[in-house]
Amino acid sequence: MGGMPTPVFLTIDTEFAWRHHSAGNDVSAIHALSLEPAGVGLAWQLETLARHALRAVFFVDPMPALIYGLDPFRRIVGAILEAGQDVQLHLHAQWAGAKADDRAAHGRFELIDFACDEQRDLLAGAIDLLVAAGAPRPVAFRAGSYSANDDTLAALADLGLRYDSSHNGAGHPWPSAIALPQRQIAPVRHCGLIEVPVTTIEDQPGHLRNFQICALSSGEMRAALEHAVAYEHGVVTIVGHSFELANRAGTRANAVHVRRFEALCAMLGEMREMLPTMHFADEPRLQLGRDDAPLGPSILRLRWRQAEQLWSNMVEERAA
């Protein structure tokens, strides 16, 4: 096994889910279904992380505060900081054109559909909202839907951010449109800041899948972590969401996803010497410009996940 530890960013995109807004729910229902669905949302995730003594980064999207006010976001930011975890910036652009009294109204969904100066204005406004909700000024960003391009990074650098984590080879070249190679998973200096790509694996020859809790089985996660250690990767970046451990309706825990999250936390706890979890707020020094390659395909791991996914879709996703 490798000698140099590989830093891990365990990131949770923490947001009001657009589907619960467009369904016409009131703000308390949107908050409950997006942040605390079925008892496996933010509070449960923070507790589980604490139990395993892991650090995690919560990319919080404050944009719905434009419609629903800052109160829900003060609660979200407060809970994360109180748990000793890291709050950074997330942004889904459609909220900029949303309305409380017309749930069909929305702005452009993808940040990359905005010109450079428009992106800068949206980002500057989102930073102000996040700080107004009680967060320290962010140093890291991830675009909603990984929708970022080189203009996004230039705007972020201009606003003083040091890291971006929007490059996702599984969503490249659209909507993840940063001008980096599709298979780039090592951190790299690009457009004035450090790009920390989402880790991907090659689950089938020529096909990438991102390291996301609802996308990989526990076996694939373990294989990806062991691969990163063996080859001394520059970083492992894992994605979760505040709502993805419940079914899409937010009414019931998805036992497959809950087990994966628990298994992942246990693995990271057990491998902490070689895979220490990090906060962006600590501005860790990363090994840049490495030639790290995604884990290669295994037909056995793929079939196992497909069976697990079938169960998840047929049984776990049914509304209560």
C-alpha positions in Angstrom: 0.0 0.0 0.0 1.1 3.6 -0.5 3.1 5.7 1.9 1.7 9.3 1.6 -1.8 9.9 3.1 -4.5 10.9 0.6 -6.7 13.7 1.9 -10.5 13.0 1.7 -13.2 15.6 1.2 -16.4 14.1 2.2 -18.8 16.7 0.8 -22.6 17.0 1.3 -24.5 19.2 -1.0 -27.0 20.8 1.3 -30.0 22.5 -0.3 -33.7 23.0 -0.7 -34.7 20.5 -3.4 -36.3 22.3 -6.3 -38.9 19.5 -6.7 -40.4 20.2 -3.2 -40.6 24.0 -4.0 -42.2 23.4 -7.4 -44.7 21.0 -5.8 -46.2 24.0 -3.9 -45.1 23.0 -0.4 -44.7 25.7 2.3 -41.3 26.6 3.6 -41.4 24.4 6.6 -42.4 21.4 4.5 -39.6 22.2 1.9 -37.1 22.5 4.7 -38.3 19.2 6.3 -38.3 17.2 3.1 -35.0 18.6 1.8 -33.0 18.8 5.0 -34.5 16.3 7.5 -36.4 13.7 5.4 -37.5 10.6 7.2 -35.0 11.1 10.1 -31.9 10.5 7.8 -31.1 14.1 6.8 -28.7 16.7 8.1 -29.1 16.0 11.9 -28.6 12.3 11.4 -25.7 12.7 9.0 -23.9 15.1 11.5 -24.5 12.6 14.3 -23.1 9.7 12.3 -20.0 11.7 11.2 -19.4 12.7 14.9 -19.7 9.0 16.0 -16.9 8.1 13.5 -14.9 11.3 14.3 -14.9 12.3 10.6 -14.7 15.8 9.1 -17.1 16.7 6.3 -17.7 19.7 4.1 -21.3 20.9 3.7 -21.8 22.9 0.5 -24.8 25.0 1.4 -27.0 26.7 -1.3 -28.4 29.9 0.3 -30.2 31.1 -2.9 -33.7 30.1 -1.7 -33.3 32.7 1.0 -34.2 35.2 -1.7 -37.7 33.9 -1.5 -38.0 32.2 1.9 -35.8 34.5 4.0 -32.6 33.7 5.9 -34.2 31.9 8.9 -34.0 28.3 7.6 -30.5 28.9 6.4 -29.4 30.3 9.8 -30.7 27.1 11.3 -28.8 24.9 8.7 -25.5 26.8 9.0 -25.8 26.9 12.8 -26.3 23.2 13.1 -23.3 22.4 10.8 -21.0 24.8 12.6 -22.1 23.7 16.0 -21.2 20.1 15.0 -17.7 21.3 14.2 -18.1 20.8 10.5 -17.3 23.0 7.5 -19.8 25.2 5.6 -18.9 26.2 2.0 -20.8 27.6 -0.9 -23.2 25.8 -3.3 -25.5 27.5 -5.8 -28.4 26.4 -8.0 -28.9 29.3 -10.4 -32.7 28.7 -11.0 -33.5 30.2 -7.6 -32.5 33.6 -8.8 -35.7 33.7 -10.9 -38.0 31.8 -8.6 -41.1 33.1 -6.9 -43.1 32.1 -3.8 -46.4 32.7 -5.5 -45.7 31.2 -8.9 -44.0 27.8 -8.4 -43.5 27.4 -12.2 -41.3 30.5 -12.4 -37.6 29.9 -12.4 -34.4 31.4 -13.8 -31.9 29.6 -16.0 -31.1 26.2 -14.4 -27.4 26.0 -15.3 -24.9 28.5 -14.0 -22.9 28.0 -17.3 -25.9 29.6 -19.2 -24.9 32.9 -17.6 -22.2 35.3 -19.0 -19.0 35.7 -16.9 -20.1 39.0 -15.2 -23.6 37.6 -14.5 -22.0 34.6 -12.9 -19.9 36.9 -10.8 -22.9 38.8 -9.6 -24.8 35.6 -8.7 -21.8 34.3 -6.8 -21.2 37.5 -5.0 -24.8 37.6 -3.9 -24.8 34.0 -2.8 -21.6 34.6 -0.7 -23.4 37.6 1.0 -26.4 35.4 1.8 -24.3 32.6 3.2 -22.4 35.0 5.4 -25.6 36.7 6.5 -26.8 33.2 7.5 -23.9 33.0 9.9 -21.2 31.2 7.9 -17.6 32.2 7.7 -16.7 33.7 4.3 -16.4 30.6 2.0 -13.1 29.5 0.5 -14.6 26.7 -1.6 -17.5 26.3 -4.1 -19.4 23.6 -5.9 -21.9 24.5 -8.6 -25.4 22.9 -8.5 -25.5 20.1 -11.0 -21.7 20.5 -11.2 -22.6 23.2 -13.8 -19.4 25.4 -13.9 -17.0 26.5 -16.6 -13.8 28.5 -16.7 -15.7 31.7 -16.4 -17.1 30.4 -13.1 -13.6 29.7 -11.8 -12.3 33.1 -12.9 -15.3 34.8 -11.1 -14.7 32.7 -7.9 -10.9 33.5 -7.9 -11.9 37.2 -8.4 -14.1 36.9 -5.3 -11.3 35.5 -3.2 -12.2 31.8 -3.2 -9.4 29.3 -3.2 -11.0 26.0 -4.2 -13.7 24.8 -6.6 -15.1 21.2 -6.7 -17.4 21.3 -9.7 -15.4 19.3 -12.2 -17.1 15.9 -12.6 -16.0 13.7 -15.4 -19.3 11.7 -15.2 -21.1 15.0 -16.2 -18.5 16.3 -18.6 -18.6 18.2 -21.0 -22.2 19.2 -20.0 -23.2 20.5 -17.6 -19.8 20.1 -16.0 -18.0 22.3 -18.5 -14.6 23.3 -16.9 -11.9 22.9 -19.5 -10.1 20.0 -17.9 -9.7 16.4 -19.1 -12.8 14.2 -18.5 -10.7 11.8 -16.4 -9.0 14.5 -14.3 -9.5 13.5 -10.6 -6.2 15.0 -9.2 -6.4 18.5 -7.8 -4.9 21.1 -10.2 -4.4 24.8 -10.4 -6.7 26.1 -13.0 -8.1 29.6 -13.8 -6.7 31.2 -10.6 -7.7 28.6 -8.0 -7.3 25.0 -7.1 -9.8 22.7 -8.8 -10.6 19.6 -6.6 -12.5 17.3 -9.0 -15.2 14.9 -7.8 -13.6 11.4 -7.8 -14.9 9.1 -10.5 -14.4 5.4 -11.2 -14.6 3.6 -14.5 -17.6 1.3 -13.8 -17.7 0.0 -17.3 -15.0 0.3 -20.0 -15.0 3.9 -21.2 -17.8 5.0 -18.8 -17.2 7.1 -15.6 -19.4 7.1 -12.5 -18.9 9.7 -9.8 -18.1 8.7 -6.2 -21.6 9.6 -4.8 -23.3 7.8 -2.0 -26.4 7.0 -4.1 -24.3 6.1 -7.2 -21.8 3.5 -5.9 -22.2 0.3 -3.8 -20.2 -0.2 -0.6 -17.9 -2.6 -2.5 -17.2 0.0 -5.2 -16.5 2.6 -2.5 -14.1 0.4 -0.7 -12.3 -0.5 -4.0 -12.1 3.2 -4.9 -10.7 4.1 -1.5 -8.1 1.3 -1.6 -7.2 2.3 -5.2 -6.5 5.9 -4.0 -4.3 4.6 -1.2 -2.4 2.2 -3.3 -1.6 4.8 -5.9 -1.1 7.7 -3.4 -3.8 9.8 -5.0 -3.7 13.6 -4.5 -7.2 13.6 -3.1 -10.5 11.7 -2.9 -13.6 13.8 -3.2 -16.9 12.1 -2.3 -20.4 13.6 -2.8 -23.6 13.2 -0.8 -26.8 15.2 -0.5 -28.8 16.3 2.5 -31.8 14.4 1.1 -30.4 11.4 -0.7 -30.6 8.9 2.2 -34.4 9.1 2.0 -36.6 8.2 -1.0 -37.3 10.9 -3.6 -40.6 11.8 -1.9 -38.7 12.4 1.4 -41.2 10.2 3.2 -39.1 7.1 4.1 -35.5 6.2 4.6 -33.9 4.4 1.7 -32.2 1.5 3.6 -29.8 0.8 0.8 -28.5 4.4 0.8 -28.4 4.6 4.6 -26.4 1.4 4.8 -23.9 2.8 2.2 -23.5 6.0 4.2 -22.9 4.0 7.4 -20.5 1.7 5.6 -18.6 4.6 4.1 -18.2 6.3 7.5 -17.0 3.1 9.0 -14.4 2.6 6.2 -13.1 6.2 6.5 -13.0 5.7 10.3 -11.0 2.6 9.9 -8.6 4.0 7.1 -8.2 7.4 8.7 -4.4 7.1 8.9 -4.1 6.8 5.1 -7.3 8.7 4.2 -7.7 11.6 6.6 -10.9 13.6 6.2 -10.4 17.4 5.7 -12.2 20.7 5.8 -11.6 23.3 3.1 -11.8 26.0 5.8 -8.4 24.7 7.0 -7.0 25.4 3.5 -5.0 22.2 3.4 -2.0 22.0 1.1 -2.8 19.5 -1.7 -0.4 17.7 -4.0 -1.1 19.3 -7.4 -0.7 18.2 -10.9 -0.6 14.5 -10.3 -1.6 12.0 -13.0 -4.1 10.1 -10.9 -6.3 7.7 -12.8 -9.8 6.5 -11.9 -10.3 2.9 -10.6 -10.7 0.6 -13.6 -13.8 -1.5 -14.3 -14.8 -4.8 -12.6 -17.7 -6.7 -14.0 -18.4 -8.3 -10.6 -18.6 -5.0 -8.7 -20.8 -3.6 -11.5 -23.3 -6.6 -11.4 -23.4 -6.4 -7.6 -24.3 -2.7 -7.6 -26.9 -3.2 -10.4 -28.6 -5.8 -8.2 -28.5 -3.5 -5.2 -29.8 -0.6 -7.4 -32.7 -2.7 -8.6 -33.7 -3.4 -5.0 -33.3 0.3 -4.1 -35.5 1.4 -7.1 -38.2 -1.3 -6.6 -38.5 -1.4 -2.9 -36.7 1.5 -1.2 -38.0 4.2 -3.5 -41.7 3.4 -3.0 -43.4 6.1 -1.1 -44.5 5.1 2.4 
